Every structure is written in structure tokens, then in C-alpha cells.
Amino acid sequence: MNPVAVLYSWFQKNRDLFVAGDAELEFWDSCHGSARVRLETPVYLAELCAWDHEKCLDIQVIEIQSEESTFPHTGSCDTTQEFEEHLDEFLTWYKREMRVNA
């Protein structure tokens, strides 16, 4: 599994959804086995970070007004499927929150 490539593919696949939700987007690749997706909406700031070395995915969501931070997932993923499931869970949350805050 190549977590950076999986994160990049997921980002590209869902880019239009994020743009439609009025999110500011950034994909950053260190070119050294790590990458980050950063999404900022009027309500939330989210960062999804992947590392190839440990097959790791960290997801952090900050509610801007309260500055409350949550970590829906941190740590290693044993399989590509598990990694993608965590990304899909984040995407489901994002879609729900965009409807609630529309």
C-alpha cells in the first residue's frame, strides 16, 4: 500500500465535491513519503495526513468558532481497504456537515 498515492487519488476523486461545498483546498506532497490534504470551510478546518513509512493516516477536524479539535482517526492502517474506509467515513461526515451548515 502507498498511503500518499491513495490520499492523492481520493483527493482528486472528491475535489469537485469539496469545491462545491465552498472549501478552500490544498494538497501538499513532501516528495519524501508523506502528504497532507487541508480543507477549510467557514465552519471547519480539516487536515488529513498520510505517511508511507508507517502506512499511517491522521485525520484532524477543528471547529473554527469553538476551536474544538477532534481526531476521527490516528495511526496505522493494516490494509488499503481500511485506509480508504477511514477516508470514506470522513467524506460521509463532510457531506452531512455541509448539509447541516448550508
C-alpha positions as CSV (number, residue, x, y, z in Angstrom):
1,M,0.0,0.0,0.0
2,N,1.1,3.5,-0.8
3,P,-0.9,5.8,1.5
4,V,0.3,9.0,-0.2
5,A,-0.9,7.7,-3.6
6,V,-4.2,6.6,-2.0
7,L,-4.7,10.0,-0.4
8,Y,-3.9,11.8,-3.6
9,S,-6.3,9.6,-5.6
10,W,-9.1,10.2,-3.0
11,F,-8.5,13.9,-3.1
12,Q,-8.7,14.1,-6.9
13,K,-11.8,12.0,-7.0
14,N,-13.6,14.2,-4.5
15,R,-12.2,17.6,-5.4
16,D,-15.3,18.8,-7.2
17,L,-17.4,17.9,-4.1
18,F,-15.2,20.0,-1.9
19,V,-15.2,22.9,-4.2
20,A,-19.0,22.8,-4.5
21,G,-19.0,22.9,-0.7
22,D,-17.1,26.2,-0.8
23,A,-14.0,24.6,0.8
24,E,-10.5,26.1,0.3
25,L,-8.3,23.2,-0.7
26,E,-4.7,22.2,-0.6
27,F,-2.9,19.0,-1.4
28,W,0.8,19.0,-0.3
29,D,3.2,16.2,-1.1
30,S,6.5,16.3,0.7
31,C,8.0,14.0,-2.0
32,H,9.6,12.1,0.9
33,G,6.7,9.7,1.6
34,S,4.2,12.0,3.3
35,A,1.3,14.1,2.1
36,R,-1.5,16.3,3.5
37,V,-4.9,17.4,2.4
38,R,-6.1,20.6,4.0
39,L,-9.8,21.7,3.7
40,E,-11.1,24.9,5.2
41,T,-14.8,25.8,5.2
42,P,-16.4,28.7,7.0
43,V,-17.1,26.3,9.9
44,Y,-14.3,23.7,9.9
45,L,-10.7,23.2,9.2
46,A,-9.6,19.6,8.5
47,E,-6.3,18.0,7.8
48,L,-5.8,14.5,6.5
49,C,-2.1,13.4,6.7
50,A,-0.7,10.2,5.2
51,W,2.8,8.6,5.7
52,D,4.0,5.8,3.5
53,H,6.6,4.6,6.1
54,E,4.1,3.5,8.8
55,K,1.1,3.2,6.5
56,C,-0.4,5.9,8.7
57,L,-3.4,8.2,8.4
58,D,-4.2,11.0,10.8
59,I,-7.4,13.0,10.4
60,Q,-7.9,16.1,12.5
61,V,-11.0,18.3,12.4
62,I,-11.2,21.7,14.1
63,E,-14.5,23.6,14.6
64,I,-13.3,27.1,13.9
65,Q,-15.6,29.1,16.2
66,S,-15.1,27.0,19.3
67,E,-11.5,25.9,18.4
68,E,-12.6,22.4,19.4
69,S,-10.4,19.7,17.8
70,T,-11.3,16.1,17.2
71,F,-9.3,13.2,15.7
72,P,-11.6,10.8,13.9
73,H,-8.6,8.6,13.1
74,T,-4.9,8.5,14.0
75,G,-2.4,5.8,13.4
76,S,-1.5,2.9,11.1
77,C,-3.9,1.1,8.7
78,D,-3.3,-2.5,8.0
79,T,-4.7,-2.5,4.5
80,T,-5.6,-0.2,1.7
81,Q,-9.2,-1.0,2.3
82,E,-9.0,0.1,5.9
83,F,-7.2,3.3,4.8
84,E,-10.0,4.0,2.2
85,E,-12.7,3.3,4.8
86,H,-11.4,6.0,7.1
87,L,-11.3,8.4,4.2
88,D,-14.9,7.4,3.2
89,E,-16.0,8.0,6.8
90,F,-14.6,11.5,6.7
91,L,-16.3,12.1,3.4
92,T,-19.6,11.0,4.8
93,W,-19.1,13.3,7.8
94,Y,-18.2,16.2,5.5
95,K,-21.3,15.8,3.3
96,R,-23.5,15.7,6.4
97,E,-21.9,18.8,7.9
98,M,-22.2,20.7,4.6
99,R,-26.0,20.0,4.5
100,V,-26.4,21.0,8.2
101,N,-24.4,24.2,7.7
102,A,-25.8,25.2,4.3
